[in-house]
């Protein structure tokens, strides 16, 4: 168990676009932002949903034509294996810049893709992942479903760290399970740059009595390939290819356990948004009890006698292979004689 540390933690959320269909270039871009964040003294850096591998905003994955299948092939090729060489590189970045690194990534397992979040510590260790348990709307055409075996909360010197992705944050039972795990630094990378998102994040911060860090990509049409390679659906009528037209407006934000906005929201462009968590005590964990003094959703403000939640955190797999050794009633020498007589074969 990691003991508490009486200090603040400088946290940064990154608001930036992926380099779509180019994972190597996206990793290069991630390192540039990590370097900049480290120069600001950041100890925790959080990247947006699907930053590695890309969020296929606007693309019609219901397209079953050869073009649609080729687009999925390219998207599948842009995803990463976990573990894999890209994970190793991210781990090396975390060690190089001495930060806790949390990033959205499109994870490839076989021929299924998952929208995941990966966690790394400042020593360069890959800690684990969270797979999005419920892709939203058309995301279900291209991403698989995670389960609660990958809803980790990691103890760090600055607080218990975990992640819930995008509209999973609208799932009260999932939020409750994370609160029950003691989450204190709640990372919420998202694709939602709508007007109501900050209100959602403020509610989560106050409900959970935790810090909320929500990075969002900021994208222009030119950040995606031009038609016909990438056709922004339902049409390009309102979006000029290769233009500065904003198709994803950002809105990244950091919020305190009391619902106070510490950084952001910003809708103007790419950038880093940084706040010192734990002020004014200074102590990250010291602010949490003050927030939970009047409302502890899984503690003194719960009613387990009438309302309770059971979470199945087993890995859910479609195929399970079981086998048990067959014990022969014959001694080895007897079995050998029977084989010679042709009664038992070697197979």
N, C-alpha and C positions, 0 to 999 in steps of 0.2 A: 504494500500500500504506500502511495506517495503521500508524504506529509504536507500539510498546508504551508504556504510561504506567505509571509506578511509583506506583500508588495503588490504593485499594480502590474498589469501586463499590457504592453502596447500591442493592439490588435489592428490589423488592416484587412479591409475587404477590397478585392480587385474588381473593377468594372471595366471589362474589355471583351472583345470578340475573339473567337477562335479563328484560326486560318483554316477555312473549311476544306476538307479533303486532303489536308496536309498536316499530319500529326507531328512530324519532325519540326516543321516551322512553328506550330503551336507551342511545342515544348521550348523552343528557342525564345518565343515571346514570353512564356511563363517565367523563364529564367531572368529575362530583362526586368520584369515586374518584381520578381523576388529580390533581385539586387537592389532595386530602388527602395523597396520596402525595408530591407535590411539597413540601408543607409539612413532611413528614418528612425531606426532603433526598434523596428517591429519584432516581436517574439512569436506572434501568431499571424499567419497569412491565410486567407480563405478566398478561393477562386469560385467562379460561378458554376451553376449546373451545366453539365455536359461540356465543360471548357475543353477538355482533352477529347478529341473525337468529333466534337461539334454538335450543336443543336440544329436539327433540320427544319428550321422555321420556314413555313410557307410551302414546303415541298409536299406534293400529293403522293403519298405512299400507297394510296389505293390504286394507283396506276399499275396495271398488270401487263402493260405493253412491254416490248423489249427495252424501250428507253427506261421505263420504271424499274425493271429488273436490273439493268445496268447501274442505275443510280443506287439501288440497294447494295449491289456488289461493291461499289466505291465506298459507300458509307460503312459497310462491314469491314472493308480493308483499312479504314481510318480508325476503327476501334482498337482497343488494346487488350492484350491478355493480362490477367492478374493472377499470379505474378507474371512478369515478363520484362523485357529490356526497357520499356518505357517506365515501368514502375521502378526499376533500378535507377534510372536517370532521375526521376523525381525524388527518390530517397537521397541520392547524392546531392541534389540541390538543397534539400532540407538541411543536410549536414554542412554543406558549404556555407550557407547563410545563417545557420544555427537558429532555425525557426521550427515551430510546429507548423506543418503544412497540411491544409485541408483543400482538396480540389475535386470538382466534379469531373467525371470521366465516363465515356461510353465503353463499357466492358464487353469483351467478346468471349463467350464460352461456347465453343463449337460454332454453330451457325445461328445462335441466338444472341441478341444484344441486350444489355441491361444498362439503365441509367444509374450510375453508382457514384458514391463519394469515397475517396481514398484518404487515409490518415497516415501521417509521417511525423516522427519526433525529431528533435534537433541533433540527435546522434546519427541520423540517417537510417533509422529503422522503419520499415513499413509496418504499421500497427494493425491495419485491417481495413474493412470497407463496410459501407451500408449500400445495399441495393434498394432502389425505389420499389416499394411494395405495390404501388398503384399508379401506373402510368395514366395520364389524363387524356381523355377523349381520343384523338387520332394518334397519340403517342402509342396506343395499344396495338397499332398496326405494325410497329417497328421495334418496340421494346418488350422484353419479357417482364414477368412479375417476380419481384423479390419476395422474401419471407422474413419472419422475425428472428431468424438465426443470424441475420446481419443488421441488427439495430444496436450497435455497440455504444457504450459510454466509457471513455478512457479517463483514468485518474491522471492528472498532470499537476505540476507544482502550482499552477494558476487556477485550477478548478477542474471539474469533471466535464469532459469535452465530448460532444456527439453531434449528430446531424439528422435533420429531417428535410426532405427535398420537396420544394415547390408546393403543389397542392396537397401533398401528404399533410402539410401543416393545417389543412382544413379538417383533418380526420381526428376528432376529439379523443378517440380511444388510443390511437397511436401516440398522440401527445401525452396522454395520461401515462402510458407505459414508459415513455422517456422520463417523465417527471419522477416516476417510481424508481427509476435507476439513478436518480440523483443528479441529473444533468444541470450544470451551472453555466456552461458556455455553449449555447445552442446555435449551431450553424444551420442556416436555412437558405442554401443556394436555390435560386429559382429562375424560371423563365417568365414570371409574371411581372411586367413592368406597369401594370394598371394602377389607377388612382387609389384603389382600396388596399393595395398590398402593405403599405406602411401601417395602416390601421390594423391589418391582420397581425403583423409582426409586433406591434405595440401590445395587442391583446395577449399574444403568446408570452411576451416578456413579463407582463403583469400576472398572468395566470400561472406561469411556471416559476415566477420569482427568480428569473435567470437573465443573463445577458444574451441578447439575440444579435447575430451577425448574418446579414443577408446580402450576399453579392449577386449582382445581376449583370448579364452581358449587355453591352451597348454595341449595336450593330447598324451599319449602313448597308444598302443594297450591294455596294461594291465589295463588301467583305465576303460575299458569296460568289461562286462562279457565274459567268454570264450565260444567257440562253444561247443555244439550246441545252448546254451541259446541265444547267440548273435553272429550271423554270419556276419562278415564284408563283405559286398558285393562289387563288383560282386562275389568275392571269397576271400579266405584267401591266395591266391597264393603268393601275394607279402607282406603279413603282417603276421608275426609269432604270434599266440595267446599267451597271457600272457608275451609278450616280451616288450623290451624298444623301439620297433619301433615307431617312431614319426608319428602320423597320423594327428596331428593338431599342427602347428609349432608356434603359437602365433604371435607376431609382434605388441603387444600393444604399443600405442603411445599417447603422449600429444603434442599438437601443439598450438602455439600462434596465435592471429588474424593477425599477419604479415607473417604467414607461417613458423615460426621458430620452429624446433623440440625442445621441452623442456624436454622430457623424452622418452626413447625408440628410435626406436623399438628394441625389444628383441626377439630372436628366439631360446634361449638356454634352457629355462625351466620355471617352475612356479616361481612367484615372484611378488613383488610390485614395481611399477614405479611411482615416485612422483615428483611433480614440484610445485613451488610457482607461482600461477597465479597473475598477476598484477605488476610484476617487469618490469622496475626498479623504478616506480614512488614513492612509491608503492601504487597502487590502481587498483583493478581489472577493475572497470568501466572506470578508467582513460585511459586505453590502448585502449578501444573500439573506442572513437572518433578519435584517431590518425589513427586507421586502416581504418575508414570510411571517412577520410578526402578527399580522392581521389575517393573512390568507395563505395557508399551506394546503394546496389542492390534494395532496396524497398524505397529508398528516392531520393536523387538528381540524381542518375544514373538510375532511372526508367523512363519509358515513358508511363504513364497511359493513355495518350490520344490515343495511338495506340496499346499498349500491356497491358492487365490486366488479372487478375485471380479471379475467383469466387470459393469459397470453401464451400461445403455443410457440415456443422459440426453437422448436426442432427444425432442422433443414428438411424442406419438403421436396422430395425428388420423385420423378415419374416412374423410375424403375429401381427396384432394390433386388440385388442378387443375394441369396442365402445358400449356404451349403454346410454340410456337416460330414466329418469323416465316417466312412462306413467301416464298422468294426466286424471283422471276420470271426466266426466261431471256431475257425481252424487255427492250429499252430502254424508257424511259418513253414516248417518242414512238411506238414501235411498239405498245406496250400500249394507248395511247390510240386508235390507228387500229383495233386489233382490237375495242375496245369499241364504236366507232362502227359497225363491221360486225356487231355483235351477237354476236361470238364470246365475249367476256367481258362479264359484267355488273358493276355497281358493288357488288353484295352480296358 
